[in-house]
Amino acid sequence: MKQWIAEYIRSQKAAHDSIPVDAVAQIIEKLRGALKEGRHVFVFGNGGSAANASHFATDLGKGASDKAGKRFRVLSLTDNISWMTALGNDYSYEEIFVGQLQNHGERGDIALGISVSGNSPNCVKALEWAKKNGLRTIALVGAKRGRMAEIAEQVIVINDTHYGRVEDAQMGICHMLCYAFMEHPEWAK
């Protein structure tokens, strides 16, 4: 058991080491621009990625906004259960994020999709709509990359296919995006 744990930790470190510093810095700049311009940031994913999307929206909307002195207009599309189930029931599960973007998304906003496989149909459809309608598109995916990596304007690939390790590294990125403003509020200016 101890050897398995040690190997898991080694593999987790390798997944974190695959996070590209320059790409994270570029997303921080995009968020900075969105804050200055009053643009919305929409984030979405399924399963553990849905939880990461909710966590990110909380940290950016509350923690980073408190420190920045200006409010991020962030919304996790995974959090409105009645809207998601209405869209899923009346249309299809693939529509649960794009249906919300159609109501709220505007040119210049940011759509951030999180997925280990990169092939979640509802995330793919949301990114396709976002790109077609002038939103800035970002995908956080695992090593298989998937369709999301082909669509998004900016992609960060975690070099692993293990769901837990990829989700942990993706949450690490989400924390960096938020803590950049929490620990350096002057970057929001």
C-alpha positions as CSV (number, residue, x, y, z in Angstrom):
1,M,0.0,0.0,0.0
2,K,2.8,2.5,0.9
3,Q,4.4,1.9,-2.4
4,W,1.1,2.6,-4.2
5,I,0.7,5.8,-2.2
6,A,4.3,6.9,-3.0
7,E,3.8,6.2,-6.7
8,Y,0.5,8.1,-6.7
9,I,2.2,11.1,-5.1
10,R,5.1,10.9,-7.7
11,S,2.5,10.8,-10.5
12,Q,0.6,13.7,-9.0
13,K,3.7,15.8,-8.9
14,A,4.4,15.0,-12.6
15,A,0.8,16.1,-13.4
16,H,1.4,19.4,-11.6
17,D,4.8,19.8,-13.3
18,S,3.0,19.6,-16.7
19,I,1.1,22.9,-16.0
20,P,2.6,25.5,-18.4
21,V,3.4,28.7,-16.5
22,D,3.1,30.9,-19.6
23,A,-0.4,29.6,-20.4
24,V,-1.6,30.2,-16.9
25,A,-0.2,33.8,-17.0
26,Q,-2.1,34.3,-20.3
27,I,-5.4,33.3,-18.7
28,I,-4.7,35.6,-15.7
29,E,-4.3,38.4,-18.3
30,K,-7.6,37.4,-20.0
31,L,-9.3,37.5,-16.6
32,R,-7.7,40.9,-15.8
33,G,-9.1,42.2,-19.1
34,A,-12.6,40.8,-18.4
35,L,-12.6,42.4,-15.0
36,K,-11.6,45.8,-16.4
37,E,-14.2,45.6,-19.3
38,G,-17.0,44.2,-17.1
39,R,-17.1,41.0,-19.1
40,H,-18.7,37.8,-17.8
41,V,-16.7,34.7,-17.1
42,F,-18.7,31.4,-17.6
43,V,-17.2,28.2,-16.4
44,F,-18.5,24.6,-16.8
45,G,-17.7,20.9,-16.6
46,N,-19.2,17.5,-15.5
47,G,-18.7,15.5,-12.4
48,G,-15.5,16.4,-10.6
49,S,-15.0,19.2,-13.2
50,A,-18.4,20.6,-12.3
51,A,-17.3,20.8,-8.7
52,N,-14.1,22.5,-9.8
53,A,-16.1,24.9,-11.9
54,S,-18.3,25.8,-8.8
55,H,-15.2,26.1,-6.6
56,F,-13.5,28.4,-9.2
57,A,-16.6,30.6,-9.5
58,T,-16.7,31.0,-5.7
59,D,-13.1,31.8,-5.4
60,L,-13.0,34.3,-8.3
61,G,-16.4,35.8,-7.5
62,K,-15.8,36.3,-3.7
63,G,-12.2,35.9,-2.7
64,A,-10.5,37.5,-5.8
65,S,-13.2,40.2,-6.1
66,D,-12.9,41.1,-2.4
67,K,-9.1,41.7,-2.8
68,A,-9.3,43.3,-6.3
69,G,-11.7,45.9,-5.1
70,K,-13.8,45.3,-8.2
71,R,-16.3,42.4,-8.8
72,F,-15.6,39.6,-11.2
73,R,-18.8,38.8,-13.2
74,V,-18.4,35.0,-12.9
75,L,-21.0,32.3,-13.2
76,S,-20.6,28.6,-12.9
77,L,-23.1,27.0,-15.4
78,T,-23.1,23.9,-13.3
79,D,-24.9,25.5,-10.4
80,N,-28.5,26.1,-11.5
81,I,-30.0,22.6,-11.1
82,S,-33.6,23.6,-12.2
83,W,-32.3,25.3,-15.4
84,M,-29.9,22.4,-16.2
85,T,-32.6,19.8,-15.7
86,A,-35.2,21.8,-17.7
87,L,-32.7,22.0,-20.6
88,G,-31.7,18.4,-20.3
89,N,-35.3,17.2,-20.1
90,D,-36.8,19.4,-22.8
91,Y,-33.8,19.3,-25.2
92,S,-30.9,17.1,-24.3
93,Y,-28.1,16.8,-21.8
94,E,-25.8,18.3,-24.5
95,E,-27.8,21.5,-24.2
96,I,-27.4,22.2,-20.4
97,F,-24.5,24.7,-20.8
98,V,-25.1,26.1,-24.3
99,G,-28.7,26.9,-23.3
100,Q,-27.5,29.1,-20.5
101,L,-24.9,30.8,-22.7
102,Q,-27.5,31.7,-25.2
103,N,-29.2,33.7,-22.5
104,H,-26.2,35.3,-21.0
105,G,-23.1,35.1,-23.3
106,E,-22.0,38.1,-25.2
107,R,-19.1,38.9,-27.5
108,G,-15.9,39.4,-25.5
109,D,-17.0,37.3,-22.5
110,I,-15.0,34.3,-21.5
111,A,-16.1,30.6,-21.7
112,L,-13.9,28.3,-19.7
113,G,-14.6,24.6,-20.1
114,I,-13.1,22.0,-17.8
115,S,-12.9,18.3,-18.7
116,V,-10.4,15.4,-18.3
117,S,-11.4,13.7,-21.6
118,G,-11.9,16.9,-23.5
119,N,-14.9,15.2,-25.2
120,S,-17.8,16.0,-22.9
121,P,-20.6,16.7,-25.5
122,N,-22.2,19.4,-23.4
123,C,-18.8,21.2,-22.9
124,V,-18.0,20.8,-26.6
125,K,-21.3,22.3,-27.7
126,A,-20.9,25.2,-25.3
127,L,-17.4,26.0,-26.6
128,E,-18.5,25.7,-30.2
129,W,-21.4,28.2,-29.5
130,A,-19.1,30.5,-27.6
131,K,-16.5,30.6,-30.3
132,K,-19.1,31.1,-33.0
133,N,-20.5,34.0,-31.0
134,G,-17.3,35.9,-30.3
135,L,-16.6,34.7,-26.7
136,R,-13.0,34.0,-25.7
137,T,-12.7,30.3,-25.3
138,I,-10.5,28.4,-22.9
139,A,-10.3,24.6,-22.2
140,L,-8.6,22.8,-19.4
141,V,-8.2,19.1,-20.5
142,G,-6.2,16.0,-19.8
143,A,-3.7,14.3,-22.0
144,K,-6.3,12.9,-24.5
145,R,-7.1,16.5,-25.3
146,G,-10.3,15.7,-27.1
147,R,-12.6,17.9,-29.2
148,M,-12.5,20.8,-26.7
149,A,-8.7,21.2,-27.4
150,E,-9.5,21.6,-31.1
151,I,-12.2,24.3,-30.5
152,A,-10.8,26.5,-27.8
153,E,-8.7,29.6,-28.5
154,Q,-6.4,28.6,-25.5
155,V,-5.9,25.1,-24.1
156,I,-4.0,23.9,-21.1
157,V,-3.3,20.1,-21.3
158,I,-2.4,18.2,-18.1
159,N,-0.1,15.4,-19.2
160,D,-2.0,12.6,-17.6
161,T,-5.2,10.6,-18.2
162,H,-6.0,9.7,-14.6
163,Y,-9.2,11.5,-13.7
164,G,-8.2,12.3,-10.1
165,R,-4.7,13.6,-10.9
166,V,-5.9,15.7,-13.8
167,E,-8.8,17.2,-11.8
168,D,-6.4,18.0,-8.9
169,A,-4.0,19.7,-11.3
170,Q,-6.9,21.6,-13.0
171,M,-8.1,22.8,-9.6
172,G,-4.5,23.9,-8.9
173,I,-4.8,26.1,-12.1
174,C,-8.1,27.4,-11.0
175,H,-6.6,28.3,-7.6
176,M,-3.7,30.1,-9.3
177,L,-6.1,32.1,-11.5
178,C,-7.9,33.3,-8.3
179,Y,-5.0,33.7,-5.9
180,A,-3.2,35.8,-8.5
181,F,-5.7,38.5,-7.7
182,M,-6.0,37.6,-4.0
183,E,-2.3,37.9,-3.4
184,H,-1.6,40.6,-5.9
185,P,-4.7,42.9,-6.0
186,E,-2.6,45.5,-7.9
187,W,-2.8,43.1,-10.9
188,A,-6.5,44.0,-11.1
189,K,-5.7,47.6,-11.8
